[in-house]
Amino acid sequence: MVQLHSVPDQTQVLDTMIRLTRLSLLQRAIIAGHDGMELYLGLRRRGFMRVAPLSMSRMRKRQHAIGLVADRDPAAIEAALGELSPFLGAQATVAILLDSATSVGGHGVGSPGVEVRTKLQEMGFQIEAGVRCHQGFVLSACRRGSSRIERAA
């Protein structure tokens, strides 16, 4: 299970997500998932004032450079990614905290890690990196060149 309740665990997850997404104090980030509120509060304590949970976002679509997702259920992660996608810009980066039992590589067609990876690819993201934490696995993916696709369509 993904749990961010202890301070050292939350610190490690936040540090990893910030490094992988290269989140700066000036960038807008949107947060989703069951454990998203804990990410939101942790980032606010660190001085990131331009972050918002998906439920509280009042920004127009395509205004966020970074998306962060933390949830226990791969199906919920896929749903959160679908909800986040319209709010993310053409050059956006996402970081996803997966349960340690969810393998990104997967061991078969129906494994949760393969489903998350497939959803990312459908949304135009390319997986860049993954880091194992005490709480699970943080996956980073970037959407590059989508603006060219949108202009061509």
C-alpha positions in Angstrom: 0.0 0.0 0.0 1.1 3.5 -0.7 1.3 5.4 2.5 2.6 8.9 3.0 1.6 9.4 6.6 5.0 9.3 8.2 7.2 12.4 7.7 10.3 10.6 6.5 8.3 8.7 3.9 6.5 11.8 2.7 9.8 13.7 2.5 11.4 10.9 0.3 8.4 10.8 -2.0 8.2 14.6 -2.3 12.0 14.9 -2.9 11.8 12.2 -5.6 8.8 13.7 -7.4 10.4 17.2 -7.3 13.6 16.0 -8.7 12.1 13.8 -11.4 9.7 16.5 -12.7 12.2 19.4 -12.1 9.3 21.2 -10.3 10.3 24.8 -9.5 8.5 27.3 -7.2 7.3 29.2 -10.3 5.6 26.3 -12.1 2.0 25.3 -11.8 1.4 21.8 -10.7 -1.9 19.9 -10.4 -2.2 16.9 -8.0 -4.6 13.9 -8.1 -5.2 10.6 -6.5 -6.3 9.2 -3.2 -3.1 10.4 -1.4 -2.9 13.7 -3.4 -4.0 15.9 -0.5 -0.9 14.8 1.5 1.3 15.6 -1.5 -0.4 19.0 -1.8 0.0 19.9 1.9 3.7 18.7 1.9 4.4 20.8 -1.2 2.7 23.9 0.3 4.8 23.5 3.5 7.9 23.6 1.2 6.9 26.8 -0.3 5.3 25.6 -3.6 2.3 28.0 -3.7 1.3 27.3 -7.3 0.1 23.7 -6.7 -3.5 22.6 -6.4 -5.4 19.4 -6.0 -7.5 18.6 -9.1 -10.7 19.1 -7.0 -9.6 22.7 -6.2 -8.1 23.8 -9.5 -9.6 26.9 -10.9 -7.1 27.3 -13.7 -8.1 27.0 -17.3 -7.1 23.8 -19.1 -3.6 23.3 -20.4 -2.1 25.7 -17.8 -0.1 23.3 -15.7 3.4 22.1 -16.4 3.5 19.3 -13.8 1.0 16.6 -12.8 1.5 14.5 -9.7 -0.5 11.4 -8.9 -0.5 9.2 -5.8 -2.9 6.3 -5.3 -2.9 2.7 -4.3 -5.1 1.4 -7.1 -3.8 1.2 -10.7 -7.3 1.7 -12.0 -7.6 4.8 -9.9 -4.3 6.0 -11.2 -5.5 5.6 -14.8 -8.7 7.5 -14.0 -6.7 10.3 -12.3 -4.4 10.5 -15.4 -7.4 10.9 -17.6 -8.8 13.7 -15.4 -5.4 15.4 -15.2 -4.6 15.3 -18.9 -6.8 18.3 -20.0 -5.1 20.5 -17.4 -1.6 19.7 -18.6 0.3 21.7 -21.2 1.8 20.2 -24.4 5.3 20.0 -22.7 4.0 18.6 -19.4 5.7 16.2 -17.0 4.0 13.8 -14.7 5.2 11.8 -11.7 3.2 8.9 -10.4 3.6 7.2 -7.0 2.7 3.5 -7.6 2.2 0.9 -4.9 5.3 -1.2 -4.4 3.4 -4.3 -5.6 2.6 -2.6 -8.9 5.4 -3.3 -11.3 5.9 -0.8 -14.1 7.3 -3.4 -16.4 4.6 -5.9 -15.6 4.7 -9.6 -15.9 1.9 -10.0 -18.4 -0.7 -8.2 -20.5 -3.1 -7.7 -17.7 -0.7 -6.5 -15.0 -1.3 -3.1 -13.4 2.0 -1.6 -14.4 1.4 -2.4 -18.1 -2.0 -0.7 -17.8 -0.5 2.5 -16.3 2.2 2.5 -19.0 -0.3 2.0 -21.7 -2.5 4.9 -20.4 0.6 7.2 -20.4 1.4 6.3 -24.0 -2.2 6.9 -25.1 -2.0 10.4 -23.6 1.3 11.1 -25.5 3.7 10.6 -22.6 7.0 8.9 -22.8 8.4 7.3 -19.6 11.7 8.9 -18.7 12.7 7.4 -15.3 11.6 5.4 -12.3 12.9 5.5 -8.7 12.1 2.9 -6.0 11.2 4.5 -2.7 10.3 2.9 0.7 6.6 3.5 -0.1 6.6 2.3 -3.6 7.8 3.4 -7.0 7.8 6.9 -8.5 7.5 7.0 -12.2 8.3 10.1 -14.3 7.0 10.7 -17.9 7.1 13.7 -20.3 4.8 14.8 -23.1 7.0 16.2 -25.7 6.1 17.5 -29.2 2.3 17.2 -28.6 1.9 20.8 -29.8 3.1 19.8 -33.2 0.6 17.0 -33.3 -2.2 19.4 -32.2 -1.3 22.0 -34.9 -1.2 19.3 -37.6 -4.7 18.0 -36.7 
